[in-house]
Amino acid sequence: MLGRSSLTLALSLLAASACAASVGGGKSDAGRSRANECSAPLEKATVRRLSQVEYNRTVRDLLGALDVPEQGLVVDLPVHGFENAASSLNPSALLLERYQDAASSIGVLAGGSLGTVLPCAARSRDLSCGRRLITDFGMRAFRRPLTAEERARYEAFFAKQLSDISFRGAVELTVQALLQAPQFLYRIEQGAAGQPLTDYEAASRLSYFLWQSMPDDQLFTAAARGALRTREQVTAQARRMLGDERATETVVDFHRQWLSFDRVMAENKDFMLFPRWNDTLRAAMREESDRFVAHTFESGSNMLAELLTSRTTFVNEPLAQYYGVASHGGDWQMTALPQAERSGILTRGSFLAGFAHSTNGSPPLRGVAVLEKLLCAGPPPPPASADTSTPKNTGPAPRTNRDLFAERTSAKGCGACHAEIDGIGFGFERYDAMGSYRTTDNGLPVDASGALLHTEDIDGAFDGAIQLSSKLAGSKQVKACMVMNWFRFAFGREPTRDDRCVLDQYNAALDAHHGDLRELLVAIASSDAFMSRASEAR
C-alpha cells in the first residue's frame, strides 16, 4: 500500500488540469431534432457532485470485477428528502479526506488485481499498457473520452510512478488520481445555455437519472456514434435501461428518500410497553419497504395506486408474527395482509413505527408526513414555544392517545394548523407506536375518524388509514405531487414557475398511460427540458 505523500502528488496532478479541461467527445449538437414543446427550464447548477449513493454505484459499475465494498462517505444533506439536490452537494474538508481514503483503498484493490483492471495482457505491463489504461479506464471514469491534455498529464504521471516505484504502483496511484479528479466526482456540463447536451453528457444524464450510476457500454457506444440526438433514440435507450435491475434499484432508492424509509431505523420503543420491539423487527420493516416497492414497480401496474392500496407484501418470520399472517419458514416470502387492517405503504410497520413516539403513535408526525410527502402541502414549522413532547395523562381516568393530543393541540394558536394536520393524523389511531393494529386504546374504543381539509380534490371525512389511503390513491393532487418529486430527483433542484409546462407534460404522460411509472420516467428522460442545458434566467 502506497503512502499518503504519493497520493498527494496524484492530487496535485489532477488539480492542475481538472477545472480547465474541456468536455470532449461530442459537439454541442445544436441540430438535435426535438420538438420544442417546452423550453429548457431555468437551472443554475451545471456542475453536480455525485451523491453518496451515486458514488458507490459508479465505483461498483466502474470496477465491478473487483467487488469493491461500499465506501463510507459524508452523509448528504437531503432537500425535500432527496440527497442529490445540487444545492446541498457542496464539498467539505471531511468529504475530501474521505474521498482520499476511498480512492486509496480502491487503488490498492486495483493494484492487487491487475488482471481485472488492465486492458492489456500480463506480458505487456509497460508504459504502453499504462497508456491504454488511462485511455480506457479514464474514459469510463470521466464518462467521456479524455482530452489530449488530460491524457498527456496522466501518462506523464504514470511514467514517473513506473520509473520511481513499479508497474503495480503506477496503476495503483493512477487509479487513485482518476478517482479523485473533479471529472469523476462531479457531473460537469459545459456549453451554451439552452443548447442540447453533448452526446456524452446526454449519456450521463440518462444513466444517473435511471441508474444513479455511470453509462454502460451500450450508452457509451451510442454517444460515440451520435445516437442520442433524437427523441426516438433517447426513448429507446430509456426503455432498455428500465429493464435493467439498476432501474429497479433507483426506483427503490427514490421511494426510500421520498417516503423516509430509513427513519424507522432510528426509532426506539419503550421496552416495557412494547417488548416485541427489537433490532431484528425494525430491520425487517425497513427491508419490507424496499421489497414491496421493487415488486410493485416490476409488476408494471399503476405504481401510485398500488403503493397506497395494495395488500401484497413480503415478510420473514419476525414480520409475519408482527402482521399476524402465516409464515412458511424464516426466509422472505410474498403474502397478503389482512384486508381489514392493512392497505398500502401508509399502513406498514416502517411508516407507522417511523412516524411515532416511543410510547404512543403521533397524529402530528403522521399527518405532517402525509401532507408533505404525498400532498406537497406541508404546514409551516411549529413555533419555538410549541410543546412537541409526548402528551401524558395526568388524571385518574383512562384516556386515549387521540384525546391527549386533541387536548394538547387545542391550545390558542395551534388549532388552525392542527385541524389540517391532525385531521389526517387521527386516521392512524388504529395503529400503536410500533404500528401494531388495535381496536382499543387504554381499554377505550379507538376513534380513527378523520378529515382531509384544503386539498384540491379529496376534501372530506374518512374512517381510518385504509379509507384515507384509498382517497389519496385517487387524488390528482397526490399524483401531481409524486410527479413533482420525480422532477426534484431527476433535475436535482426545485421546480420554478418556468417549469409548469414540463410538469404538465409529465403529468399528461402519466395519465395517458394509466399511471405506469415507466412511462413517466421515459417522458422525463426524453423531454427537451431534461436533455438540454439550462436556459438563461428569464
KAKA-V235590 format. One record per pair of residues at least 24 apart in sequence whose C-alpha atoms are under 6 Angstrom apart, sorted by the first residue. I is the first residue (numbers start at 1). GAP is how many residues later the second one is. D is the distance in whole Angstrom. If there is no record, write none. Layout:
BEGIN
((I & GAP & D) (I & GAP & D))
END
This chain:
BEGIN
((10 & 167 & 5) (14 & 167 & 6) (24 & 121 & 6) (24 & 123 & 6) (25 & 120 & 6) (26 & 172 & 5) (26 & 173 & 5) (27 & 171 & 6) (28 & 170 & 5) (30 & 165 & 6) (30 & 166 & 6) (32 & 197 & 5) (33 & 197 & 5) (38 & 463 & 6) (38 & 464 & 6) (40 & 489 & 4) (40 & 494 & 6) (40 & 495 & 6) (41 & 458 & 6) (41 & 493 & 6) (42 & 492 & 6) (42 & 493 & 5) (42 & 495 & 6) (43 & 491 & 5) (46 & 143 & 6) (47 & 140 & 6) (47 & 141 & 5) (48 & 38 & 5) (48 & 138 & 5) (48 & 139 & 5) (49 & 40 & 6) (49 & 136 & 6) (49 & 137 & 4) (50 & 135 & 6) (50 & 136 & 6) (51 & 33 & 6) (54 & 158 & 5) (54 & 159 & 6) (57 & 156 & 5) (58 & 155 & 5) (58 & 156 & 5) (73 & 25 & 6) (81 & 176 & 5) (81 & 177 & 6) (82 & 175 & 6) (84 & 408 & 6) (85 & 407 & 4) (85 & 408 & 5) (86 & 406 & 5) (103 & 73 & 5) (103 & 76 & 6) (104 & 72 & 6) (107 & 65 & 5) (107 & 68 & 6) (107 & 69 & 5) (108 & 64 & 6) (111 & 57 & 5) (111 & 61 & 5) (141 & 43 & 6) (142 & 41 & 5) (142 & 42 & 5) (144 & 56 & 6) (193 & 340 & 6) (193 & 341 & 5) (193 & 342 & 5) (194 & 339 & 5) (194 & 340 & 5) (194 & 341 & 4) (195 & 337 & 6) (195 & 338 & 6) (196 & 336 & 4) (196 & 337 & 6) (197 & 335 & 5) (199 & 24 & 5) (209 & 281 & 6) (210 & 37 & 5) (211 & 35 & 5) (211 & 36 & 5) (211 & 39 & 6) (231 & 295 & 6) (234 & 292 & 6) (235 & 291 & 6) (238 & 284 & 6) (252 & 38 & 6) (252 & 41 & 6) (263 & 91 & 5) (264 & 86 & 6) (264 & 90 & 4) (268 & 90 & 6) (269 & 89 & 4) (270 & 88 & 5) (270 & 89 & 6) (281 & 37 & 6) (285 & 64 & 6) (285 & 65 & 5) (286 & 64 & 6) (288 & 26 & 6) (302 & 213 & 4) (302 & 214 & 5) (303 & 214 & 6) (305 & 168 & 5) (307 & 37 & 5) (307 & 38 & 6) (308 & 36 & 4) (308 & 37 & 6) (308 & 161 & 6) (308 & 165 & 6) (309 & 34 & 5) (309 & 35 & 4) (310 & 33 & 5) (310 & 34 & 5) (311 & 25 & 5) (311 & 26 & 5) (311 & 32 & 5) (312 & 24 & 5) (343 & 123 & 6) (349 & 86 & 5) (352 & 83 & 5) (353 & 80 & 6) (353 & 81 & 4) (353 & 82 & 5) (356 & 77 & 5) (359 & 74 & 6) (360 & 73 & 5) (361 & 71 & 5) (361 & 72 & 4) (363 & 59 & 6) (363 & 62 & 4) (363 & 63 & 5) (364 & 57 & 6) (364 & 58 & 6) (364 & 61 & 6) (366 & 59 & 5) (367 & 54 & 5) (367 & 55 & 6) (367 & 57 & 5) (367 & 58 & 4) (368 & 53 & 6) (374 & 104 & 5) (375 & 103 & 5) (375 & 106 & 6) (376 & 105 & 6) (400 & 41 & 6) (420 & 33 & 6) (423 & 27 & 5) (423 & 28 & 5) (424 & 26 & 6) (426 & 24 & 6) (427 & 37 & 4) (427 & 38 & 5) (428 & 37 & 5))
END
